[in-house]
Each structure stands twice: as structure tokens, then as C-alpha cells.
Amino acid sequence: MSKKKGEKKSKSGKKKDLAALSAADLAPAITQAARSVRTALSRSISDSGLYAGQDGVILALSEDDGQTPGQLALRLGVKAPTMTRTIGRMEAQGFVERRADGHDGRLTKVHLTENGLRSVESIGQSVADCGAMAVKGFSEKEVRTLLKLLRAVEHNLQPETGED
């Protein structure tokens, strides 16, 4: 039996039956793809002294400097204690600093240091390189379609707000 054009073989060498794939295969496939992207990105940013997840903090602060740890945690989808530990580590590394809020002394806000600001460009380049690697061999139309579909998946998984 010869392999037809467009048919893929699985790691075991057997032809995949794409018709057998269903919505139940989606969550594991997206999870694995996200892990692979995260691993590749972590390898890329490690040269600048950053650890996994710290790039998100720096990018969030580069867009809106002076956020509270709680705001950062919410924005990045992590728990507050995790964000507090991440900020502490990043502060020790010299990427961020905590300062009291000028208007409300009860609040502490996180700001990028000069070192943190310098890392923004290299993080952006790593993100771009990782994205290019992820879609290697895709046409521009396929990339646009993939992004559109992923955004739709994300939208569908957001909690109902009653606004629609």
C-alpha cells in the first residue's frame, strides 16, 4: 500500500486516520503545542538570564509600567502568590523593582529597571523567532487562519459575562 500525497504517518510509521480526530483531541493537542512553544521560548530567553514566565511580566510592564502584583497576576493568568515569588526573583536579578504607589501608600507597584527595559527587545525577538519556528512551512494564509481559529477557541472558553 503506497502513501498518498497529503497523508501523514504517525511516529510509529502507520498512516494517521485524520477522519478519526475529533473535538476530544483538541485540548491535548493545544496543551502539547503550548508546552512546545513555551519550552522553545524558555530556551531562547534563558540567554538573557530570564526564566520561564518572566518574559510575560517584562512585556506586561513594558506596555503598562507600574502595575500591582495582583494586576500582573490577573493579566498573566497566574495566582497572586506565584506572581509575588516571580517578582521577588526578578527583583533579585535586577529586572524589576517594587515601589510604593505615589497616590496610595498602601499599594506597592512593580516597575521595570534599566536592565528590564533593555531585555524587552531581546524578548520580542525571541517571541518572533519562536513563532516563526512554530509555523515553519505554513503559508501566510494558513498562519492567519490558525491565529483566527485560536482566538475563536480562546473566546469560546471565556466565562459568560451576559453581555452577548
C-alpha positions as CSV (number, residue, x, y, z in Angstrom):
1,M,0.0,0.0,0.0
2,S,1.6,3.3,-1.1
3,K,1.3,6.5,0.8
4,K,-1.0,9.0,-0.9
5,K,0.0,12.7,-1.2
6,G,-1.0,14.6,1.9
7,E,-1.3,11.6,4.2
8,K,0.9,11.7,7.3
9,K,2.5,8.9,9.1
10,S,2.5,8.7,12.9
11,K,5.6,8.2,14.9
12,S,5.0,4.5,14.7
13,G,5.1,4.8,10.9
14,K,1.4,4.0,10.4
15,K,-0.8,6.3,8.4
16,K,-2.8,8.6,10.6
17,D,-6.5,8.4,10.1
18,L,-7.3,12.1,10.2
19,A,-11.0,11.4,9.9
20,A,-10.8,9.7,13.4
21,L,-9.7,13.0,15.0
22,S,-12.5,14.8,17.0
23,A,-13.0,17.7,19.3
24,A,-11.9,15.5,22.2
25,D,-8.4,15.6,20.6
26,L,-8.3,19.4,20.7
27,A,-7.4,20.1,24.4
28,P,-4.4,17.6,24.4
29,A,-3.2,18.9,21.1
30,I,-3.4,22.6,22.1
31,T,-1.8,21.8,25.5
32,Q,1.1,20.0,23.9
33,A,1.6,22.7,21.3
34,A,1.6,25.4,24.0
35,R,4.1,23.4,26.0
36,S,6.4,23.1,23.0
37,V,6.2,26.8,22.3
38,R,6.8,27.6,25.9
39,T,9.8,25.3,26.0
40,A,11.3,26.7,22.9
41,L,10.7,30.3,24.1
42,S,12.2,29.5,27.5
43,R,15.4,28.1,25.8
44,S,15.6,31.3,23.8
45,I,15.2,33.8,26.6
46,S,17.5,31.9,29.0
47,D,20.5,33.6,27.3
48,S,19.4,36.9,28.8
49,G,19.1,35.5,32.3
50,L,15.3,35.2,32.3
51,Y,13.4,32.2,33.4
52,A,10.1,30.8,32.0
53,G,7.2,33.2,32.7
54,Q,9.4,36.2,33.5
55,D,9.2,37.4,29.9
56,G,5.4,37.8,30.3
57,V,6.0,40.1,33.3
58,I,8.5,42.2,31.5
59,L,6.3,42.5,28.4
60,A,3.3,43.4,30.5
61,L,5.2,46.1,32.3
62,S,6.7,47.4,29.1
63,E,3.1,48.1,27.9
64,D,1.9,49.4,31.3
65,D,4.7,50.1,33.8
66,G,3.8,50.4,37.5
67,Q,1.2,47.6,38.0
68,T,0.5,45.9,41.3
69,P,1.4,42.3,41.7
70,G,-2.3,41.5,41.7
71,Q,-2.8,43.3,38.4
72,L,0.1,41.4,36.9
73,A,-1.2,38.1,38.2
74,L,-4.6,38.7,36.8
75,R,-3.2,39.8,33.4
76,L,-0.9,36.8,33.1
77,G,-3.4,34.3,34.5
78,V,-1.4,33.1,37.5
79,K,-2.2,33.1,41.2
80,A,-1.0,36.1,43.3
81,P,1.5,34.1,45.4
82,T,3.1,32.8,42.2
83,M,3.4,36.3,40.9
84,T,4.8,37.6,44.3
85,R,7.6,34.9,44.1
86,T,8.3,35.7,40.5
87,I,8.6,39.4,41.2
88,G,10.9,38.7,44.1
89,R,13.2,36.6,42.0
90,M,13.1,39.2,39.2
91,E,13.9,42.0,41.7
92,A,16.9,40.0,42.9
93,Q,18.0,39.6,39.3
94,G,17.7,43.3,38.7
95,F,14.9,43.3,36.1
96,V,12.2,44.9,38.2
97,E,11.8,47.0,41.4
98,R,8.9,47.5,43.8
99,R,8.0,51.0,44.8
100,A,5.2,52.4,47.0
101,D,2.4,54.0,44.9
102,G,2.6,57.8,44.9
103,H,-1.1,58.2,45.4
104,D,-2.0,55.3,47.8
105,G,0.8,54.3,50.2
106,R,-0.9,51.0,50.9
107,L,-0.1,49.8,47.3
108,T,3.2,48.5,46.0
109,K,3.7,48.8,42.3
110,V,6.2,46.9,40.1
111,H,8.4,48.9,37.7
112,L,11.0,47.8,35.1
113,T,14.6,48.7,35.9
114,E,17.0,49.8,33.1
115,N,18.0,46.1,32.9
116,G,14.4,45.1,32.5
117,L,13.8,47.8,29.8
118,R,16.9,46.5,27.9
119,S,15.5,43.0,27.9
120,V,12.3,44.0,26.1
121,E,13.8,44.0,22.6
122,S,15.5,40.6,23.0
123,I,12.3,39.1,24.4
124,G,10.4,40.4,21.4
125,Q,13.0,38.9,19.1
126,S,12.7,35.6,20.9
127,V,8.9,35.6,20.6
128,A,9.1,36.4,16.9
129,D,11.8,33.7,16.3
130,C,9.8,31.1,18.2
131,G,6.6,32.0,16.3
132,A,8.4,31.7,13.0
133,M,9.8,28.3,14.0
134,A,6.3,27.1,15.1
135,V,4.7,27.9,11.7
136,K,7.6,26.8,9.6
137,G,6.2,25.5,6.3
138,F,2.9,27.2,6.7
139,S,1.6,29.7,4.1
140,E,0.7,33.2,5.2
141,K,-3.0,32.3,4.8
142,E,-2.6,29.2,7.0
143,V,-0.9,31.3,9.7
144,R,-3.8,33.9,9.6
145,T,-6.3,31.0,9.7
146,L,-4.6,29.4,12.6
147,L,-4.5,32.7,14.6
148,K,-8.1,33.3,13.8
149,L,-9.1,29.8,15.0
150,L,-7.0,30.1,18.2
151,R,-8.6,33.4,19.0
152,A,-12.0,31.9,18.5
153,V,-11.1,28.9,20.7
154,E,-9.9,31.4,23.4
155,H,-13.1,33.4,23.1
156,N,-15.3,30.3,23.4
157,L,-13.6,29.3,26.6
158,Q,-14.0,32.7,28.3
159,P,-16.6,32.7,31.1
160,E,-20.0,34.0,30.0
161,T,-20.4,37.7,31.0
162,G,-24.0,38.1,30.0
163,E,-23.1,40.9,27.5
164,D,-23.7,38.8,24.4
